[in-house]
Amino acid sequence: MNTILSRTAGLTTKKCGRQSCRRCGGYVSNEMCIDLDSDSGYSTFWAHRCIQCGDMVDEVILRNRSLSNPEAVSAVAA
């Protein structure tokens, strides 16, 4: 399912199927988030939020983690 990441830029993102939290092992739900303070204006994006500990992971977080540890991100994507 594609959704609009940024209405001004026209970028798209999609939901992922990961169902357990890396931090605590709890259930992870997909949530549509809104960034009201974006440089390009109002934008929405998909993120994973753990119901138990509240940890949030989105595409930017995964991209930044891959810059410092590529093996960890490939394990999460699988």
VENHUNOR-V733960 format. One record per pair of residues at least 4 apart in sequence whose ideal C-beta (glycine too) atoms are under 8 Angstrom apart, sorted by the first residue. I is the first residue (numbers start at 1). J is the second residue. If there is no record, write none. Layout:
i:I j:J
i:I j:J
This chain:
i:1 j:14
i:1 j:15
i:2 j:12
i:2 j:13
i:2 j:14
i:3 j:12
i:3 j:13
i:3 j:14
i:3 j:15
i:3 j:32
i:3 j:44
i:3 j:46
i:4 j:10
i:4 j:11
i:4 j:12
i:4 j:44
i:5 j:9
i:5 j:11
i:5 j:12
i:5 j:13
i:5 j:43
i:5 j:44
i:5 j:45
i:6 j:10
i:6 j:11
i:6 j:38
i:6 j:40
i:6 j:41
i:6 j:43
i:6 j:44
i:7 j:41
i:7 j:42
i:7 j:43
i:7 j:44
i:8 j:40
i:8 j:41
i:8 j:42
i:8 j:43
i:9 j:40
i:9 j:43
i:13 j:45
i:13 j:46
i:13 j:59
i:14 j:46
i:15 j:30
i:15 j:46
i:16 j:30
i:16 j:46
i:16 j:48
i:18 j:28
i:18 j:48
i:18 j:76
i:19 j:27
i:19 j:28
i:20 j:25
i:20 j:26
i:20 j:27
i:20 j:28
i:21 j:25
i:21 j:26
i:21 j:27
i:21 j:28
i:21 j:50
i:21 j:52
i:21 j:53
i:21 j:55
i:22 j:55
i:22 j:57
i:22 j:76
i:23 j:50
i:23 j:53
i:23 j:55
i:24 j:50
i:24 j:52
i:24 j:53
i:24 j:55
i:26 j:50
i:26 j:51
i:26 j:52
i:26 j:53
i:27 j:50
i:27 j:51
i:27 j:52
i:28 j:48
i:28 j:49
i:28 j:50
i:28 j:51
i:29 j:48
i:29 j:49
i:29 j:51
i:30 j:46
i:30 j:47
i:30 j:48
i:31 j:46
i:31 j:47
i:31 j:48
i:31 j:49
i:32 j:44
i:32 j:45
i:32 j:46
i:33 j:44
i:33 j:45
i:33 j:46
i:33 j:47
i:33 j:56
i:33 j:58
i:34 j:42
i:34 j:43
i:34 j:44
i:35 j:42
i:35 j:43
i:35 j:44
i:35 j:45
i:36 j:42
i:38 j:42
i:38 j:43
i:45 j:58
i:45 j:59
i:46 j:58
i:46 j:59
i:47 j:56
i:47 j:57
i:47 j:58
i:48 j:56
i:48 j:57
i:48 j:58
i:49 j:54
i:49 j:55
i:49 j:56
i:50 j:54
i:50 j:55
i:50 j:56
i:56 j:61
i:57 j:61
i:57 j:62
i:58 j:62
i:59 j:63
i:60 j:64
i:61 j:65
i:62 j:66
i:62 j:73
i:62 j:76
i:62 j:77
i:63 j:67
i:64 j:68
i:65 j:69
i:65 j:72
i:65 j:73
i:65 j:76
i:66 j:70
i:66 j:72
i:66 j:73
i:69 j:73
i:70 j:74
i:71 j:75
i:72 j:76
i:73 j:77
i:74 j:78
